[in-house]
C-alpha cells in the first residue's frame, strides 16, 4: 500500500515545493521508499510513498516509467491477478524488468488504453501521465477500497491519496462545503464526489478520470456498476447447491490471490462468519496461516476470544491473541487528523488499536469486510422486511402522521424514535435512514441556518437504487454508500496510519457480481434470518459447534463512557468549552444530558466532536 500525490497543468509549474511536502505528509502510507518525478516541460509532477509488499527490490520504485519515458505512473493498492495479466501481456510482446504489479498496470495501459480497467482485479487508485496523448488518466477500484481526492482550477488538476497531501499546497482554500456538512449531519459521512473541504472532490468508486493538458478539459466516467439480478433467481428459479458451490469456489480463489505477498501475511479472525470463512480458505492456499484476535480487557461483551480459538484450533492456524491498550480520549485528535474528513463512526478507535497491534507481527492482513452488504448480514434488513410485511397495509397518511408525531414529541435519542420516523417512507420505492444522526428539524436548531445548505435528504434520495425488491434495494444502497464511505474509509485510514495493508477477499469484484447478480433476496435475508447463503456455506466448512447465529459488531462501549469520567468531560470541553464552535450550545447540552438519561446520543456526539477536532487540526474556517 502506498500514498500518491501529483499535479498536471497546462502551463509549467513554478511552485513545486509543496509536492514532496504533501508526499511526506503521507509517510505512514509508505515508510519504505519515496520518489518524485517531473516531466521535461515541468507541467506534470508525480510523487509517491511506498509500502513495499511485492518485489521489495528497487525495481518496484515509483514513480515508474515505461514506453521510453512516455508513460509514468503512481499507484496505491494491489492488483491480485497481476500474474495472469503479466503472462497474457508477455505473450503480446511486453517485456518486464520487475516482479511488481505496478509495471503490469503500465503494460496493460500500453496494450488496452483506458479499457485496461476491466482487466484489473484488485484494490487501487492510480494516476498515469501519458505524454503521447498529453493527458493524465486516473482511476479508482470498483468498491472504493483505496481513496483519491482531487481539485481542479487554473488549468490544472491536483490529486492525492489523502487530503493531507493536497493541504500541503498553500493555495488550497480551507473552507467547509455547506452541502457536504449537511450530508454529514444526516448520514454520518460525506457521500459520492463531495468533500467536506470546499472545492475538493473525491473520485467515486468504479470511476475514472482523464485530464487533457492541451484543452484543460476533464472527463469523468463510471467504468463498472453492480449487475442486475438475473431473471431466473429473481423469479424463484435457482439451484441452491450450485450457488453454494460457486460461492465456495469464488471465495477460495479470491483468498488464494490475496495471500500473495513478499512480506508476512495474517488473517484478522474475530470468530464471526465472514472472518472464519476467510480463514478456512486461507489454509487451503498455504499450509502455515497466522490468525490474530484482539481482546479488549474489561469489556467482556466485546471479547470474541473463545469463538476465534474454536476456528483456529479447527484449522490448525498459528493463532496469536493480542490485548488492546485502554482507549483514551488522547487518540481522538490523532484520528481526526488521519481521517481527512470527519466520520461519525466510533469503531474507528478499535480499528486503529487492532491495526497497531497487528502491524508488529505482519505487514498484510486479510479481513472479512463486505460480507454484510453482499449477503444481507445487517439486522436492519430483517426489520425492513418485517415492517414491509406487517405495516404495509396501514394507510400512508396514518404512517406519515405517526412519523411526524415521533419527530415532534419524542426527544432525539429516544429508543424507537428513528424507527417511527421511518414509517413515512414508501417501502415500494424508498428506504428509511437506518440511523439518522440529525433530522431536518434538529439540523435547523443545531446552528444558524445560513451555516449550511439543507440538501442531504435530496442527495440521499437520488442515491437510492431504482430496484423493485426492498432487500436488493437496501443491500445495494449500503454497498454503494455505507460500505464505500464509512467502512472502507475507516479500515484504510486506521490501518494505513500504522503502515498495515488490509485486504478484503469478500470484495473481489467476481464475488460482488455473484452476490448482486445471482443470489436471490430470500438467500440473503428474511424477517427472521440473515446471511442465509453465507451461513449455509459456513455450515458446510466450519466446525459443527460454531455458532452461526452470533452477530458481534466491532465497537467500543462509548455510551457508558459518556455517562461520567474523562470521555464525558472531554466531549463537553470540545463542544462547549469555546465560542469558536459551529454547533448551538443549548442543543449540544441537551444531547449530553439526554445521553446521561440513557438516550442513544453517543454516536451523534461523537460526530460533532470529530467534526470540531478535524476543523481544529486542519485550520478549516467556518
C-alpha positions in Angstrom: 0.0 0.0 0.0 1.2 3.5 -0.8 0.5 7.2 -0.9 0.3 9.2 -4.2 0.2 12.9 -5.0 0.6 14.9 -8.1 -0.2 17.8 -10.4 -0.8 18.1 -14.1 -1.0 21.6 -15.6 -1.5 23.3 -18.9 1.4 25.5 -18.0 4.8 24.8 -16.4 4.5 24.6 -12.6 6.7 27.2 -10.9 5.8 26.4 -7.3 6.9 22.8 -6.7 7.9 22.6 -3.1 4.5 21.6 -1.9 4.7 18.3 -3.8 7.3 16.5 -1.7 5.8 18.0 1.4 2.4 16.6 0.5 4.0 13.3 -0.3 5.8 13.1 3.1 2.6 14.1 4.9 1.5 10.6 4.0 4.7 8.8 5.1 2.6 6.4 7.2 1.1 5.1 3.9 4.6 4.2 2.6 7.5 4.3 5.1 9.9 2.1 2.9 10.7 4.4 0.0 9.9 7.8 -1.6 10.1 9.2 -5.1 9.4 12.3 -7.2 9.2 12.8 -11.0 8.7 15.9 -13.2 8.1 15.9 -16.9 10.7 17.7 -19.0 8.4 20.6 -19.7 7.6 21.0 -16.0 3.9 20.7 -16.5 3.4 17.3 -14.6 4.8 16.3 -11.3 4.1 12.9 -9.6 5.3 11.8 -6.1 5.0 8.5 -4.2 5.4 6.9 -0.8 6.0 3.2 -0.9 5.0 0.4 1.4 6.9 -2.5 -0.1 4.7 -5.6 -0.4 5.5 -7.1 -3.8 9.0 -7.1 -5.3 10.8 -5.5 -2.4 13.8 -4.5 -4.6 14.5 -1.1 -6.1 12.8 -2.3 -9.3 9.4 -1.5 -7.6 10.3 2.1 -7.1 7.8 4.7 -8.0 7.0 6.9 -9.9 7.6 4.2 -12.5 8.2 5.0 -16.2 7.5 2.9 -19.4 7.3 3.3 -23.2 10.7 5.0 -23.4 9.7 7.5 -20.8 6.4 8.5 -22.5 4.4 7.0 -19.6 4.7 7.5 -15.9 2.6 6.0 -13.1 2.0 6.4 -9.3 -0.1 3.6 -7.9 -1.6 2.8 -4.5 -3.1 -0.7 -3.9 -2.7 -4.2 -5.1 -3.6 -6.0 -8.4 -4.4 -9.5 -7.4 -4.5 -11.0 -10.9 -1.2 -9.4 -11.9 0.5 -12.8 -12.5 -2.2 -13.8 -15.0 -2.1 -10.4 -16.7 1.7 -10.4 -16.9 1.5 -13.8 -18.6 -1.0 -12.5 -21.1 0.9 -9.3 -21.8 4.2 -11.2 -22.2 2.6 -13.2 -24.9 1.7 -10.0 -26.6 5.4 -9.0 -26.6 5.7 -6.9 -23.5 9.0 -7.2 -21.6 9.1 -6.8 -17.8 12.0 -5.7 -15.7 10.4 -6.2 -12.3 8.0 -8.5 -10.4 5.7 -5.7 -9.4 2.1 -5.3 -10.2 2.7 -1.6 -10.9 4.6 -2.4 -14.0 1.8 -4.7 -15.1 -0.7 -1.8 -14.9 1.6 0.3 -17.2 1.8 -2.6 -19.7 -1.9 -3.1 -19.5 -2.5 0.6 -20.3 0.0 0.4 -23.2 -1.9 -2.6 -24.6 -5.6 -1.7 -23.9 -5.6 2.0 -23.0 -8.3 3.1 -20.5 -10.1 -0.1 -21.2 -7.5 -1.9 -19.1 -9.7 -1.2 -16.1 -12.0 -4.0 -17.0 -9.0 -6.4 -16.7 -7.8 -5.4 -13.3 -8.9 -7.3 -10.2 -7.8 -5.5 -7.1 -8.0 -2.5 -4.8 -6.4 0.5 -6.4 -6.1 4.2 -7.0 -3.6 5.3 -9.6 -2.6 8.1 -12.0 -0.8 7.6 -15.3 0.6 10.5 -17.3 0.6 9.8 -21.0 2.9 12.2 -22.7 1.9 10.9 -26.2 -1.7 12.0 -25.6 -0.8 14.8 -23.2 -3.3 13.5 -20.7 -3.5 12.3 -17.1 -5.5 9.2 -16.5 -6.7 8.4 -13.0 -8.9 5.6 -11.7 -10.3 4.0 -8.5 -11.3 0.4 -7.7 -14.8 -0.8 -8.0 -15.7 -1.0 -4.3 -13.8 2.1 -3.2 -11.1 0.5 -1.0 -8.4 3.0 -2.0 -9.1 6.8 -1.8 -8.4 9.5 -4.3 -9.0 13.3 -3.8 -8.5 15.9 -6.4 -9.0 19.6 -7.2 -9.5 21.4 -10.5 -8.7 25.0 -11.2 -6.5 27.5 -13.2 -5.8 25.0 -15.9 -4.5 22.3 -13.6 -5.5 19.2 -11.6 -4.0 18.3 -8.3 -4.6 14.9 -6.6 -3.6 12.9 -3.6 -4.5 9.7 -1.7 -5.3 11.8 1.4 -6.4 15.4 1.9 -3.2 15.9 3.9 -1.3 15.6 0.6 -3.4 18.4 -1.0 -3.3 20.6 2.0 0.4 21.0 1.6 -0.5 23.2 -1.4 -0.7 26.7 0.1 -3.2 27.8 -2.5 -5.8 25.3 -1.3 -8.7 27.2 0.4 -9.6 25.6 3.8 -13.3 26.3 4.0 -16.3 24.0 4.7 -18.5 22.9 1.9 -22.0 23.6 3.2 -23.7 20.8 1.3 -21.1 18.2 2.5 -21.7 19.4 6.1 -25.4 18.8 5.7 -24.9 15.3 4.4 -22.5 14.6 7.2 -25.1 15.6 9.9 -27.7 13.3 8.4 -25.7 10.3 7.2 -22.5 10.4 9.3 -20.3 10.6 6.2 -19.9 12.7 3.1 -21.1 10.6 0.0 -20.1 10.4 -3.6 -17.8 13.0 -5.1 -18.4 15.6 -2.4 -15.8 16.5 0.2 -16.0 18.4 3.5 -13.5 20.9 2.0 -15.0 23.3 -0.5 -13.5 22.9 -3.9 -12.1 19.4 -3.3 -13.7 16.3 -4.9 -13.4 12.6 -4.4 -13.2 10.4 -7.4 -16.0 8.0 -6.6 -15.6 4.2 -6.6 -15.6 2.5 -10.0 -14.9 5.8 -11.7 -12.1 7.0 -14.0 -11.0 10.5 -15.0 -9.0 11.9 -17.8 -7.5 15.5 -17.7 -6.3 16.8 -21.1 -3.4 19.2 -20.8 -4.0 20.6 -24.2 -7.6 21.7 -23.8 -7.8 21.8 -20.0 -10.9 19.6 -20.2 -11.8 16.9 -17.7 -13.9 13.8 -18.4 -15.1 11.6 -15.5 -17.0 8.4 -16.2 -18.2 5.2 -14.5 -16.4 2.1 -15.8 -18.3 -0.5 -13.8 -21.5 -0.9 -11.9 -23.4 -3.5 -9.9 -25.1 -6.0 -12.2 -28.9 -6.5 -12.3 -30.2 -9.7 -10.7 -30.6 -12.4 -13.2 -34.2 -13.2 -14.2 -34.1 -16.8 -13.0 -33.3 -16.3 -9.3 -35.5 -13.2 -9.2 -38.4 -15.4 -10.3 -37.6 -18.1 -7.8 -35.8 -20.5 -10.2 -32.3 -21.2 -8.9 -30.1 -24.2 -7.8 -29.1 -23.6 -4.2 -26.4 -26.3 -4.3 -24.9 -24.8 -7.5 -24.9 -21.3 -5.9 -23.1 -22.7 -2.8 -20.5 -24.4 -5.0 -19.9 -21.3 -7.0 -19.6 -19.1 -3.8 -17.1 -21.5 -2.3 -15.0 -21.6 -5.5 -15.0 -17.8 -5.8 -14.1 -17.2 -2.2 -11.3 -19.8 -2.3 -9.8 -18.2 -5.5 -10.1 -14.7 -4.0 -8.3 -15.6 -0.8 -5.7 -17.5 -2.7 -4.9 -14.5 -4.8 -4.9 -12.1 -1.8 -2.5 -14.3 0.2 0.3 -13.5 -2.3 2.9 -11.1 -0.9 6.7 -10.9 -0.3 6.1 -9.9 3.4 4.3 -11.6 6.3 0.5 -12.0 5.8 -2.1 -12.7 8.5 -5.8 -13.1 8.9 -7.9 -10.9 11.2 -10.0 -13.6 13.0 -12.9 -12.3 15.0 -14.7 -15.7 15.2 -17.6 -14.4 13.2 -18.9 -16.0 10.0 -17.0 -13.8 7.5 -13.5 -13.9 9.0 -13.9 -17.6 9.8 -14.7 -18.4 6.2 -11.7 -16.4 5.1 -9.6 -18.4 7.5 -11.0 -21.7 6.1 -9.9 -20.6 2.6 -6.5 -19.3 3.7 -5.5 -22.7 5.0 -6.3 -24.1 1.6 -3.9 -21.6 0.0 -0.9 -22.1 2.3 -0.1 -24.7 5.0 1.0 -22.1 7.5 -1.5 -19.4 8.3 -1.2 -16.8 11.1 -4.5 -15.6 12.7 -5.0 -12.7 15.1 -7.7 -12.0 17.6 -7.9 -8.9 19.8 -9.2 -8.8 23.3 -10.3 -5.6 25.0 -9.7 -6.0 28.7 -12.6 -5.1 31.0 -15.3 -5.4 28.3 -16.5 -9.0 28.4 -19.3 -8.4 25.9 -16.8 -7.4 23.3 -14.5 -10.4 23.9 -14.5 -12.9 21.0 -11.5 -14.9 22.0 -13.3 -18.2 22.6 -15.0 -18.1 19.2 -11.8 -17.3 17.4 -10.0 -20.1 19.3 -12.5 -22.6 18.1 -11.8 -21.7 14.4 -8.0 -21.5 15.0 -7.9 -25.0 16.6 -10.1 -26.5 13.9 -7.9 -25.2 11.0 -4.6 -25.6 12.9 -3.5 -22.0 12.4 -0.7 -20.2 14.2 -3.0 -18.2 16.4 -2.0 -15.1 18.2 -4.1 -13.4 20.8 -3.4 -9.7 21.4 -4.6 -7.4 24.1 -5.6 -3.9 23.2 -4.5 -0.9 25.2 -7.0 1.1 27.1 -8.8 3.6 24.8 -8.2 7.2 25.9 -9.5 10.5 24.6 -5.9 11.4 23.6 -6.5 9.2 20.5 -9.2 11.4 19.1 -7.2 14.4 17.7 -4.8 11.9 16.0 -7.7 10.1 14.4 -9.5 13.3 13.4 -6.3 14.3 11.6 -5.8 10.9 9.9 -9.4 10.6 8.6 -9.1 13.6 6.3 -12.9 14.2 6.6 -14.9 13.8 9.8 -16.8 10.5 10.1 -19.4 9.5 12.6 -18.2 6.0 13.5 -16.6 5.5 16.9 -15.4 2.0 15.8 -12.5 3.8 14.1 -10.9 3.6 17.6 -10.8 -0.2 18.0 -9.9 -0.5 14.3 -6.9 1.7 14.8 -5.9 -0.1 18.0 -6.2 -3.5 16.3 -4.1 -2.3 13.3 -1.4 -1.0 15.6 -1.1 -4.4 17.3 -1.2 -6.5 14.1 1.5 -4.4 12.5 4.0 -5.7 15.0 3.5 -9.1 13.5 2.8 -8.7 9.8 2.6 -6.1 7.0 -0.5 -7.5 5.3 -3.8 -8.7 6.9 -6.9 -10.2 5.4 -10.3 -9.1 6.9 -13.9 -10.0 6.4 -15.5 -6.7 5.5 -18.1 -6.7 2.7 -20.0 -9.8 3.7 -22.9 -7.9 5.4 -23.6 -5.8 2.3 -23.1 -8.6 -0.2 -25.1 -11.3 1.6 -27.6 -9.5 3.8 -26.0 -9.5 7.2 -27.2 -6.3 8.9 -30.1 -6.5 11.5 -32.0 -3.7 9.8 -32.6 -5.8 6.7 -34.8 -8.2 8.7 -36.5 -5.2 10.4 -37.2 -3.6 7.0 -38.8 -6.8 5.7 -40.8 -7.2 8.8 -42.1 -3.6 8.5 -43.0 -4.1 4.9 -44.9 -7.3 5.6 -46.6 -6.2 8.9 -47.3 -2.5 8.4 -47.6 -2.3 4.7 -51.3 -2.3 4.8 -51.5 0.7 7.1 -52.6 3.8 5.1 -49.7 6.1 4.1 -51.5 9.0 5.7 -51.6 7.3 9.1 -48.0 6.3 8.9 -47.0 9.8 7.9 -48.8 11.2 10.9 -47.1 8.7 13.3 -43.7 9.7 11.8 -44.3 13.4 12.2 -45.6 12.9 15.8 -42.5 11.0 16.7 -40.2 13.7 15.3 -42.0 16.4 17.2 -42.9 14.7 20.5 -40.0 12.3 21.2 -36.6 13.6 22.2 -33.7 12.9 19.9 -32.0 9.6 21.0 -35.2 8.2 22.4 -35.4 4.4 21.7 -37.8 3.7 18.8 -37.8 7.3 17.5 -35.8 6.6 14.4 -37.9 3.6 13.5 -41.2 5.5 13.9 -39.8 8.4 11.7 -39.0 5.8 9.1 -42.7 4.8 8.8 -43.3 7.8 6.5 -41.2 6.1 3.7 -42.9 4.2 0.9 -41.0 0.9 1.0 -42.1 0.2 -2.5 -39.6 2.7 -3.8 -37.7 4.3 -0.9 -35.5 3.4 2.0 -35.7 4.9 5.5 -32.5 6.1 7.1 -31.3 3.3 9.3 -29.6 5.6 11.8 -30.2 9.3 11.0 -27.9 11.5 13.1 -29.9 14.7 12.9 -33.2 15.0 11.1 -34.3 18.1 9.2 -35.9 19.7 12.3 -32.9 19.2 14.6 -30.5 20.4 11.9 -32.2 23.8 11.8 -31.7 24.1 15.6 -28.0 23.0 15.6 -26.6 26.3 14.2 -27.6 29.3 12.2 -29.4 28.1 9.1 -27.1 30.0 6.9 -24.2 27.8 8.0 -25.1 25.1 5.5 -27.5 24.1 2.7 -30.3 21.7 3.6 -29.7 19.2 0.8 -28.9 15.9 2.4 -32.3 14.3 2.1 -32.4 15.1 -1.6 -28.9 13.9 -2.1 -29.6 10.7 -0.3 -32.8 10.2 -2.2 -31.0 10.4 -5.5 -28.6 7.7 -4.4 -31.3 5.1 -3.6 -31.1 2.3 -6.3 -34.2 2.0 -8.5 -34.8 -1.7 -7.7 -38.3 -3.0 -7.0 -37.2 -5.6 -4.4 -36.8 -4.0 -1.0 -33.8 -6.1 0.2 -32.0 -5.7 -3.1 -32.5 -2.0 -2.8 -31.2 -1.9 0.8 -28.1 -4.0 0.2 -27.2 -2.1 -3.0 -27.6 1.2 -1.1 -25.4 0.0 1.7 -22.7 -1.3 -0.7 -22.5 2.0 -2.6 -22.8 4.3 0.4 -22.2 2.9 3.9 -19.5 0.4 2.8 -17.7 2.8 0.5 -18.0 5.9 2.6 -17.7 4.6 6.1 -16.4 1.0 6.5 -13.7 1.1 3.8 -12.6 4.6 4.7 -12.3 3.6 8.4 -10.3 0.5 7.5 -8.0 2.3 5.1 -7.2 5.3 7.3 -6.8 3.3 10.6 -4.7 0.6 9.0 -2.5 2.9 6.9 -1.8 5.1 9.9 0.0 2.0 11.2 1.5 1.2 7.7 -0.6 -2.0 7.6 -2.2 -3.2 4.4 -5.6 -4.7 4.9 -7.1 -6.8 2.1 -10.8 -7.8 1.8 -11.4 -11.0 -0.1 -15.2 -10.6 0.0 -14.8 -7.6 -2.2 -13.2 -9.4 -5.2 -15.4 -8.0 -8.0 -16.3 -11.5 -9.1 -17.8 -12.1 -5.7 -19.6 -8.8 -5.8 -21.1 -9.6 -9.2 -22.1 -13.1 -8.0 -23.8 -11.7 -4.9 -25.8 -9.0 -6.7 -26.3 -10.8 -10.0 -27.1 -14.3 -9.0 -28.2 -14.6 -5.3 -31.9 -14.1 -4.8 -33.1 -12.0 -1.9 -34.5 -15.0 0.0 -31.0 -16.4 0.2 -29.7 -13.2 1.7 -32.2 -12.2 4.5 -35.7 -12.8 5.7 -37.7 -11.4 8.6 -36.1 -14.0 10.9 -32.6 -14.7 9.4 -29.7 -13.1 7.7 -26.7 -14.1 5.6 -28.7 -17.2 4.6 -26.4 -18.4 1.8 -23.2 -17.4 3.6 -24.3 -19.3 6.7 -25.1 -22.4 4.6 -21.5 -22.3 3.3 -20.3 -21.8 6.9 -22.3 -24.9 7.9 -20.5 -26.8 5.2 -17.0 -25.7 6.0 -16.8 -24.7 9.7 -16.8 -26.9 12.8 -20.3 -28.1 13.8 -20.1 -26.4 17.2 -19.6 -23.0 15.5 -22.4 -20.5 16.4 -23.9 -19.5 13.1 -26.3 -17.0 14.7 -24.0 -14.8 16.7 -23.6 -11.3 15.5 -21.0 -9.1 17.2 -20.4 -5.6 16.0 -16.9 -4.1 16.2 -17.4 -1.4 18.7 -16.5 0.3 22.0 -18.7 1.0 25.0 -19.0 4.7 24.2 -22.5 5.1 25.7 -21.2 4.1 29.1 -18.0 6.1 28.8 -20.2 9.2 28.2 -22.1 8.7 31.4 -19.2 10.1 33.5 -15.5 10.3 33.6 -12.8 11.6 31.2 -14.8 10.9 28.0 -17.8 12.9 29.1 -15.6 15.7 30.3 -13.6 15.8 27.0 -16.7 15.8 24.8 -18.2 18.7 26.9 -14.9 20.6 26.6 -14.6 20.2 22.9 -18.2 21.1 22.1 -19.0 23.7 24.9 -15.6 25.0 26.0 -15.3 27.7 23.4 -17.4 30.1 21.5 -15.5 29.2 18.3 -17.6 26.2 17.6 -20.3 25.7 14.9 -23.0 24.0 16.9 -25.6 25.5 19.2 -24.5 25.1 22.8 -28.0 24.6 24.1 -28.7 21.8 21.6 -25.3 20.2 22.5 -26.0 20.4 26.2 -29.4 18.7 25.7 -27.7 15.9 23.8 -25.2 15.4 26.6 -27.9 15.4 29.2 -30.0 13.0 27.2 -27.1 10.6 27.0 -26.8 10.6 30.8 -30.5 9.8 31.0 -29.9 6.8 28.8 -30.9 8.1 25.4 -28.9 6.9 22.4 -26.9 10.1 21.6 -23.3 8.7 21.8 -22.7 8.5 18.1 -24.3 11.9 17.4 -22.0 13.4 20.0 -19.0 11.6 18.5 -19.9 13.0 15.1 -19.9 16.6 16.5 -16.7 16.1 18.4 -14.9 14.6 15.4 -16.0 17.5 13.2 -14.7 20.1 15.7 -11.4 18.3 16.2 -11.0 17.9 12.4 -11.7 21.6 11.9 -9.1 22.5 14.5 -6.5 20.0 13.3 -6.6 21.4 9.8 -7.4 25.0 10.5 -10.7 24.9 8.5 -12.7 28.1 8.8 -16.5 28.3 9.4 
